[in-house]
């Protein structure tokens, strides 16, 4: 999943221009966030980087727990 969005405080708003740029057309925010829409190829590197960072964070947390 990749969603063009803006985080401001406790509100998440869809960024229509970013969504259109990534998906090539307007996509409903609900469909993107619920996983009904596949991640576009152009976002795969970003998704991998986020996944890798999460993995590294879990390793670091596990190592901290052992101390």
N, CA, C and O atoms as a GROMACS GRO file, in nm:
protein
  268
    1UNK      N    1   0.085  -0.116   0.000
    1UNK     CA    2   0.000   0.000   0.000
    1UNK      C    3   0.090   0.123   0.000
    1UNK      O    4   0.189   0.127   0.072
    2UNK      N    5   0.056   0.219  -0.079
    2UNK     CA    6   0.122   0.349  -0.078
    2UNK      C    7   0.013   0.453  -0.092
    2UNK      O    8  -0.064   0.450  -0.188
    3UNK      N    9   0.008   0.545   0.001
    3UNK     CA   10  -0.096   0.648  -0.004
    3UNK      C   11  -0.032   0.786  -0.001
    3UNK      O   12   0.050   0.815   0.085
    4UNK      N   13  -0.071   0.869  -0.095
    4UNK     CA   14  -0.031   1.010  -0.091
    4UNK      C   15  -0.118   1.076   0.015
    4UNK      O   16  -0.238   1.092  -0.004
    5UNK      N   17  -0.056   1.116   0.126
    5UNK     CA   18  -0.136   1.175   0.232
    5UNK      C   19  -0.055   1.280   0.305
    5UNK      O   20   0.066   1.289   0.290
    6UNK      N   21  -0.124   1.359   0.384
    6UNK     CA   22  -0.064   1.462   0.465
    6UNK      C   23  -0.102   1.437   0.609
    6UNK      O   24  -0.220   1.417   0.640
    7UNK      N   25  -0.004   1.438   0.699
    7UNK     CA   26  -0.031   1.421   0.841
    7UNK      C   27  -0.023   1.557   0.908
    7UNK      O   28   0.082   1.621   0.906
    8UNK      N   29  -0.131   1.599   0.965
    8UNK     CA   30  -0.136   1.726   1.036
    8UNK      C   31  -0.210   1.703   1.167
    8UNK      O   32  -0.332   1.690   1.168
    9UNK      N   33  -0.135   1.697   1.277
    9UNK     CA   34  -0.199   1.671   1.405
    9UNK      C   35  -0.259   1.532   1.405
    9UNK      O   36  -0.192   1.435   1.371
   10UNK      N   37  -0.384   1.522   1.441
   10UNK     CA   38  -0.452   1.393   1.448
   10UNK      C   39  -0.536   1.366   1.324
   10UNK      O   40  -0.617   1.273   1.322
   11UNK      N   41  -0.518   1.447   1.221
   11UNK     CA   42  -0.600   1.434   1.101
   11UNK      C   43  -0.515   1.381   0.986
   11UNK      O   44  -0.405   1.431   0.962
   12UNK      N   45  -0.566   1.281   0.917
   12UNK     CA   46  -0.500   1.232   0.795
   12UNK      C   47  -0.588   1.272   0.679
   12UNK      O   48  -0.706   1.236   0.674
   13UNK      N   49  -0.530   1.346   0.586
   13UNK     CA   50  -0.605   1.390   0.470
   13UNK      C   51  -0.539   1.337   0.343
   13UNK      O   52  -0.416   1.334   0.334
   14UNK      N   53  -0.619   1.297   0.249
   14UNK     CA   54  -0.566   1.250   0.122
   14UNK      C   55  -0.512   1.368   0.043
   14UNK      O   56  -0.575   1.474   0.034
   15UNK      N   57  -0.395   1.349  -0.015
   15UNK     CA   58  -0.336   1.448  -0.104
   15UNK      C   59  -0.369   1.401  -0.246
   15UNK      O   60  -0.301   1.315  -0.302
   16UNK      N   61  -0.473   1.459  -0.303
   16UNK     CA   62  -0.522   1.414  -0.434
   16UNK      C   63  -0.416   1.424  -0.543
   16UNK      O   64  -0.407   1.335  -0.628
   17UNK      N   65  -0.336   1.530  -0.542
   17UNK     CA   66  -0.233   1.545  -0.646
   17UNK      C   67  -0.128   1.434  -0.636
   17UNK      O   68  -0.088   1.378  -0.738
   18UNK      N   69  -0.084   1.403  -0.514
   18UNK     CA   70   0.015   1.296  -0.495
   18UNK      C   71  -0.044   1.161  -0.531
   18UNK      O   72   0.023   1.078  -0.594
   19UNK      N   73  -0.167   1.138  -0.492
   19UNK     CA   74  -0.233   1.011  -0.524
   19UNK      C   75  -0.242   0.994  -0.675
   19UNK      O   76  -0.211   0.887  -0.727
   20UNK      N   77  -0.282   1.098  -0.744
   20UNK     CA   78  -0.293   1.094  -0.890
   20UNK      C   79  -0.154   1.072  -0.953
   20UNK      O   80  -0.142   1.000  -1.052
   21UNK      N   81  -0.052   1.136  -0.897
   21UNK     CA   82   0.084   1.123  -0.952
   21UNK      C   83   0.135   0.979  -0.936
   21UNK      O   84   0.202   0.927  -1.025
   22UNK      N   85   0.105   0.916  -0.824
   22UNK     CA   86   0.154   0.781  -0.799
   22UNK      C   87   0.072   0.675  -0.874
   22UNK      O   88   0.128   0.584  -0.934
   23UNK      N   89  -0.060   0.687  -0.870
   23UNK     CA   90  -0.147   0.586  -0.929
   23UNK      C   91  -0.189   0.616  -1.072
   23UNK      O   92  -0.241   0.528  -1.141
   24UNK      N   93  -0.168   0.738  -1.118
   24UNK     CA   94  -0.204   0.774  -1.254
   24UNK      C   95  -0.349   0.813  -1.270
   24UNK      O   96  -0.392   0.850  -1.380
   25UNK      N   97  -0.425   0.806  -1.162
   25UNK     CA   98  -0.566   0.846  -1.164
   25UNK      C   99  -0.610   0.864  -1.020
   25UNK      O  100  -0.539   0.827  -0.926
   26UNK      N  101  -0.728   0.920  -1.002
   26UNK     CA  102  -0.780   0.937  -0.867
   26UNK      C  103  -0.817   0.801  -0.811
   26UNK      O  104  -0.881   0.721  -0.879
   27UNK      N  105  -0.776   0.775  -0.689
   27UNK     CA  106  -0.812   0.652  -0.618
   27UNK      C  107  -0.876   0.691  -0.486
   27UNK      O  108  -0.830   0.785  -0.421
   28UNK      N  109  -0.980   0.620  -0.446
   28UNK     CA  110  -1.042   0.650  -0.318
   28UNK      C  111  -0.946   0.613  -0.205
   28UNK      O  112  -0.890   0.504  -0.203
   29UNK      N  113  -0.930   0.706  -0.112
   29UNK     CA  114  -0.841   0.689   0.002
   29UNK      C  115  -0.874   0.560   0.077
   29UNK      O  116  -0.784   0.486   0.117
   30UNK      N  117  -1.002   0.534   0.095
   30UNK     CA  118  -1.047   0.415   0.168
   30UNK      C  119  -0.995   0.288   0.099
   30UNK      O  120  -0.954   0.194   0.166
   31UNK      N  121  -0.997   0.284  -0.034
   31UNK     CA  122  -0.951   0.167  -0.107
   31UNK      C  123  -0.800   0.148  -0.093
   31UNK      O  124  -0.752   0.035  -0.083
   32UNK      N  125  -0.726   0.257  -0.093
   32UNK     CA  126  -0.581   0.249  -0.077
   32UNK      C  127  -0.547   0.195   0.061
   32UNK      O  128  -0.470   0.100   0.074
   33UNK      N  129  -0.603   0.257   0.165
   33UNK     CA  130  -0.569   0.220   0.302
   33UNK      C  131  -0.619   0.083   0.342
   33UNK      O  132  -0.562   0.020   0.431
   34UNK      N  133  -0.725   0.035   0.278
   34UNK     CA  134  -0.778  -0.097   0.313
   34UNK      C  135  -0.707  -0.209   0.237
   34UNK      O  136  -0.736  -0.327   0.258
   35UNK      N  137  -0.614  -0.173   0.148
   35UNK     CA  138  -0.539  -0.274   0.074
   35UNK      C  139  -0.610  -0.325  -0.050
   35UNK      O  140  -0.566  -0.424  -0.110
   36UNK      N  141  -0.718  -0.260  -0.091
   36UNK     CA  142  -0.791  -0.303  -0.210
   36UNK      C  143  -0.719  -0.263  -0.339
   36UNK      O  144  -0.754  -0.310  -0.447
   37UNK      N  145  -0.619  -0.177  -0.326
   37UNK     CA  146  -0.544  -0.128  -0.441
   37UNK      C  147  -0.399  -0.175  -0.425
   37UNK      O  148  -0.340  -0.158  -0.318
   38UNK      N  149  -0.342  -0.232  -0.529
   38UNK     CA  150  -0.203  -0.278  -0.524
   38UNK      C  151  -0.107  -0.161  -0.518
   38UNK      O  152  -0.135  -0.053  -0.570
   39UNK      N  153   0.007  -0.184  -0.454
   39UNK     CA  154   0.111  -0.082  -0.449
   39UNK      C  155   0.168  -0.063  -0.589
   39UNK      O  156   0.207  -0.160  -0.654
   40UNK      N  157   0.173   0.062  -0.637
   40UNK     CA  158   0.228   0.085  -0.770
   40UNK      C  159   0.378   0.057  -0.774
   40UNK      O  160   0.448   0.073  -0.674
   41UNK      N  161   0.426   0.018  -0.888
   41UNK     CA  162   0.568  -0.013  -0.907
   41UNK      C  163   0.656   0.104  -0.864
   41UNK      O  164   0.763   0.083  -0.806
   42UNK      N  165   0.612   0.225  -0.890
   42UNK     CA  166   0.693   0.343  -0.857
   42UNK      C  167   0.714   0.360  -0.707
   42UNK      O  168   0.802   0.435  -0.666
   43UNK      N  169   0.636   0.292  -0.624
   43UNK     CA  170   0.647   0.304  -0.479
   43UNK      C  171   0.719   0.185  -0.415
   43UNK      O  172   0.736   0.182  -0.293
   44UNK      N  173   0.761   0.088  -0.494
   44UNK     CA  174   0.821  -0.032  -0.437
   44UNK      C  175   0.949  -0.004  -0.360
   44UNK      O  176   0.970  -0.063  -0.254
   45UNK      N  177   1.034   0.084  -0.408
   45UNK     CA  178   1.158   0.116  -0.337
   45UNK      C  179   1.128   0.182  -0.202
   45UNK      O  180   1.193   0.152  -0.102
   46UNK      N  181   1.029   0.270  -0.199
   46UNK     CA  182   0.988   0.334  -0.075
   46UNK      C  183   0.934   0.230   0.023
   46UNK      O  184   0.972   0.230   0.141
   47UNK      N  185   0.848   0.142  -0.024
   47UNK     CA  186   0.790   0.039   0.062
   47UNK      C  187   0.898  -0.054   0.118
   47UNK      O  188   0.890  -0.094   0.234
   48UNK      N  189   0.998  -0.087   0.036
   48UNK     CA  190   1.108  -0.171   0.083
   48UNK      C  191   1.187  -0.098   0.190
   48UNK      O  192   1.225  -0.158   0.291
   49UNK      N  193   1.214   0.030   0.170
   49UNK     CA  194   1.289   0.108   0.268
   49UNK      C  195   1.214   0.114   0.402
   49UNK      O  196   1.276   0.101   0.508
   50UNK      N  197   1.083   0.133   0.397
   50UNK     CA  198   1.003   0.136   0.520
   50UNK      C  199   1.005  -0.001   0.588
   50UNK      O  200   1.020  -0.009   0.710
   51UNK      N  201   0.991  -0.106   0.511
   51UNK     CA  202   0.995  -0.241   0.566
   51UNK      C  203   1.130  -0.271   0.629
   51UNK      O  204   1.136  -0.326   0.740
   52UNK      N  205   1.237  -0.235   0.560
   52UNK     CA  206   1.373  -0.258   0.613
   52UNK      C  207   1.396  -0.179   0.742
   52UNK      O  208   1.456  -0.231   0.836
   53UNK      N  209   1.348  -0.055   0.746
   53UNK     CA  210   1.362   0.027   0.867
   53UNK      C  211   1.286  -0.036   0.983
   53UNK      O  212   1.334  -0.037   1.096
   54UNK      N  213   1.167  -0.088   0.956
   54UNK     CA  214   1.089  -0.155   1.060
   54UNK      C  215   1.160  -0.279   1.112
   54UNK      O  216   1.160  -0.306   1.232
   55UNK      N  217   1.219  -0.353   1.020
   55UNK     CA  218   1.293  -0.474   1.058
   55UNK      C  219   1.411  -0.437   1.147
   55UNK      O  220   1.435  -0.500   1.250
   56UNK      N  221   1.485  -0.336   1.107
   56UNK     CA  222   1.600  -0.291   1.187
   56UNK      C  223   1.556  -0.240   1.324
   56UNK      O  224   1.626  -0.264   1.423
   57UNK      N  225   1.444  -0.173   1.332
   57UNK     CA  226   1.392  -0.124   1.460
   57UNK      C  227   1.356  -0.241   1.551
   57UNK      O  228   1.382  -0.237   1.672
   58UNK      N  229   1.295  -0.346   1.494
   58UNK     CA  230   1.260  -0.463   1.575
   58UNK      C  231   1.385  -0.533   1.627
   58UNK      O  232   1.387  -0.579   1.741
   59UNK      N  233   1.489  -0.541   1.546
   59UNK     CA  234   1.616  -0.601   1.589
   59UNK      C  235   1.676  -0.519   1.702
   59UNK      O  236   1.720  -0.573   1.804
   60UNK      N  237   1.679  -0.386   1.685
   60UNK     CA  238   1.735  -0.300   1.787
   60UNK      C  239   1.657  -0.312   1.917
   60UNK      O  240   1.717  -0.313   2.025
   61UNK      N  241   1.526  -0.320   1.909
   61UNK     CA  242   1.441  -0.332   2.027
   61UNK      C  243   1.467  -0.465   2.098
   61UNK      O  244   1.474  -0.471   2.221
   62UNK      N  245   1.481  -0.573   2.020
   62UNK     CA  246   1.509  -0.704   2.079
   62UNK      C  247   1.644  -0.703   2.148
   62UNK      O  248   1.659  -0.762   2.255
   63UNK      N  249   1.742  -0.638   2.088
   63UNK     CA  250   1.876  -0.630   2.150
   63UNK      C  251   1.871  -0.547   2.278
   63UNK      O  252   1.939  -0.579   2.375
   64UNK      N  253   1.792  -0.442   2.279
   64UNK     CA  254   1.777  -0.359   2.400
   64UNK      C  255   1.711  -0.439   2.512
   64UNK      O  256   1.746  -0.424   2.628
   65UNK      N  257   1.615  -0.522   2.475
   65UNK     CA  258   1.544  -0.604   2.575
   65UNK      C  259   1.637  -0.705   2.641
   65UNK      O  260   1.613  -0.746   2.755
   66UNK      N  261   1.742  -0.746   2.571
   66UNK     CA  262   1.836  -0.845   2.624
   66UNK      C  263   1.932  -0.783   2.725
   66UNK      O  264   1.997  -0.854   2.802
   67UNK      N  265   1.941  -0.651   2.725
   67UNK     CA  266   2.037  -0.584   2.816
   67UNK      C  267   1.984  -0.576   2.955
   67UNK      O  268   2.052  -0.523   3.043
   0.00000   0.00000   0.00000
